[in-house]
Every structure is written in C-alpha cells, then in structure tokens.
Amino acid sequence: MRMPFRRLLALACLLTSLAALAAAQAGDGALLVFVGTYTGRGSEGIYAYRFDPATGEPVSLGLAAATDSPSFVEVDPKGRFLYAANELRTFRDEPTGAISVFAIDRLPGKLRLLQQVSSLGADPAHLSLDRSARFLLVANYTGGNYTVFPVGGDGRLGPRSAFVQDVGSGVDPKRQAGPHAHFIQTTNDNRFALVADLGLDQVLVHRFDARSGSLTPADPPFVKLAPGAGPRHAAFAPSGRSVYVVNELDSTVTVFDYRPDPGTLSTRQTVSTLPKGFTGENTTAEIAIDAKGRFLYVSNRGHDSIALFRVDPQAGTLTLVEAVSTGGRTPRHFTIDPTGRWLLAANQNSNTIVVFRIDPGSGRLAPTSGSVKVGSPVCVCFVPARY
C-alpha cells in the first residue's frame, strides 16, 4: 500500500527535524565526555559534556547519572558502556565499595544504570578493561585487594574470575599501615596485569589469562620502589618497552624497562615531578603519555600543576621540561583528548575542569578560555567515536 503524499511529506519533515536536532546537540565532530566526581560536595554523580576538538570548547549537558562518588570511570572501546568505581566504605551493609555499569545514550549524553555490584573491597579507586574489553579489572584501595570480572555482551559483569588480597605495610604509618591497591591494568600485549600498591611500595606483576580472566603471580611477583614512595598509577609506552609509575607520596616518577617475554620490570630512572626550589607539601595523582610516546604528563597536588617530561626515544628516560599551573586547586586527574591536541585537567578542590592546548612539537601546555564548573571532579573520560 502506498503512503499518502501528505503523510510521506510529514514523515520526511520529521526525519529532517530529528537529524537537525541531532546535529545541533552533537555538534560537528563534537566528542562526548563524562566526568566522575565525589558526591556530597556540590555533586550528584557523573556529568556529561560536549567537547569541540576544533576549538577546545566544552559545553555542559548536565547530570548524566546520579550515583554515589563515582571517582573513576572507564568507557568500553565501542563507546556503548561506562563503568564507574563507587568509592564507598560500605555497600549494602557490607564493608565494600561498588561497581556501576551504565549504558550510554550518546545524543543527550545520559547514562542508564544496567547493574550495580560489590567491588569486593572497600574504596575502589581504579578500574580498567583488559585489551580485549572482555574483562574488567578493579583495584580496591582500603580493601587492599583487586578483582577481575568477566564482561558480557550486554556490558553486565559476571561473577569474579580472579581475586587477590595483598598483605603487608610500608614505612609511612599514616598512609602505609596496610596494603592499598591503587591501580590495575593489563600490559599492551594483554599478557600481564600490573598493580600499583601504594601501601606496600610495590608494583605487583601477574600473568593474565585473556580466556579465563585469571591472575597468576609472575616470577618475580613484584618490583620494589623506594621506601615511602607510594606508587599510585602507571602509564605504558606505546612501544611496550617502558612503564612509567607515578609515586604519590614522594612526588616522583620511576621509569621501568619492561621485558614482555618473562614479564619483568627493571628500574632505569627515578625523577622528581617538581621544579627545583619548591618546598611546599605535594602529592602526585595522574600520569599519561601521548600517543606517540614523546611526552609524559603528571599532575601535582600542592604545587597544583601538570609536569611535562620529554621522553628519550631510545632509552625511555625522562627530562623535566616544565610544570604548568592548572589554574585551580588539587588537580587529581587529567586526560588527553583523542586528537592529541588538548589536555583537560580536573581541579578537585576548586570545582573546575580547565582545557589546555598541547603544542604538537614540544608537548608544552598553553591555557585556553575553555573551562567548566563541576562539583569535586576527580576523573575525566572521553567516549570513543562510533565503530
């Protein structure tokens, strides 16, 4: 049966209007960004923004999902699901935090809760997907343990496939009275998982089975850092030959040579993240390397800056170039946009996200007018373009 001309015309007008609305809301080439926060401090959960990679301008889309203290967020490579670590001491009357799984609605920048499960340890501080995106790895800070969950085709998590409880302590009685797993991620080849334990001054190394999601201690099972260093996060060189660990408590970065066949780390260099002459209190937070492996960035909380290091292309060693003010207080997290042209710094204690332009030749940062207000931002995550 043929559709009447008037109805056909009306349908065509409706489709045209919807396409125009989508273009207006998404913007030409605009990227979607989600920001995790600490709630109860002027925030209700995860917030969404449109980011224009041509101009570096972010535009607020408002609250994407209300959820308790989503302090670290991760998006799957196809941009369908978001995983949030709810940094809680208690969940469902148990001494544990939670992991929330959301479906992403790109056009309005909203999140729909699919599942919320125990993280199996208090205060989950970091999570990541393995390189196949079939497993989610979670580090529980106060729990001092880490867990692996299989990921289903619908994004939901299955029963744990691995669980490891760390034991021991470090030299700092306030920050290292027990183990504090702060980071977990698989290596570039997906054969090993590295865990930075701030309480033990260790980076633990496990063989990772990408079929079963199991973890098996490597030989040796860990590498030690300086007493009181407090390893927090790590970044992997694109070449796979170097691993960079930022140490929270002594404001340093340690460079490790990585040998993928045995899965071993050997210390090559440790450098300060602070300019000479700085005498105030400082802790580091995030670390990231650019896509070509030429520049490394670290956030300083106290000095309130992003430190830029130049990476030696052969040895992988670092040279401090500068430390640029983030224009706010306590830059807990930052991220580089997918084009490699912009860096977004989340100033936790001044409630701002500030945009910096990255010089492609030198890696230096230049502040821009791009800035948004959000309560207690602690993690910034870009959504990959559609497959």
TAVEN-V550223 format. One record per backbone hydrogen bond with DSSP energy under -1.0 kcal/mol. CO is the residue of the C=O (numbers start at 0). NH is the residue of the N-H. Records with the same first field share a line. If there is no record, write none. Layout:
CO->NH, NH
This chain:
3->7
4->8
5->9
6->10
7->11
8->12
9->13
10->14
11->15
12->16
13->17
14->18
15->19
16->20
17->21
18->22
19->23
20->24
21->25
22->26
30->50
31->382
32->48
33->380
34->46
35->377, 378
42->39
43->66
45->63, 64
46->34
47->60
48->32
49->58
50->30
51->55
56->51
58->49
61->47
63->110
64->45
68->70, 86
71->84
73->82
75->78
79->103
80->75
81->101
82->73
83->99
84->70, 86
85->87, 97
87->122
90->93
93->90, 95
96->118
97->85
98->116
99->83
100->113, 114
101->81
102->111
104->108, 109
109->104
111->102
114->100
116->98
120->96
121->142
122->140
125->138
127->136
129->132
133->150
134->129
135->148
136->127
137->146
138->124, 125
139->143, 144
143->165
144->139
145->163
146->137
147->160, 161
148->135
149->157
151->154
155->151
161->147
163->145
171->175
175->169
179->197
182->195
184->193
186->189
190->207
191->186
192->205
193->184
194->203
195->181
196->200, 201
200->224
201->196
202->222
203->194
204->217
205->192
206->215
208->212
213->208
215->206
220->204
222->202
225->228
228->248, 249
229->247
232->245
234->243
236->239
240->257
241->236
242->255
243->234
244->253
245->231
246->251
247->283
250->272
251->246
252->270
253->244
254->267, 268
255->242
256->265
258->262, 263
263->258
265->256
268->254
270->252
274->277
282->300
285->298
287->296
289->292
293->310
294->289
295->308
296->287
297->306
298->284
299->304
300->282
303->325
304->299
305->323
306->297
307->320, 321
308->295
309->318
311->315
316->311
318->309
321->307
323->305
328->348
329->331, 347
332->345
334->343
336->339
340->357
341->336
342->355
343->334
344->353
345->331, 347
346->351
350->373
351->346
352->371
353->344
354->367
355->342
356->365
358->362
363->358
365->356
369->354
371->352
375->37
378->35
380->33
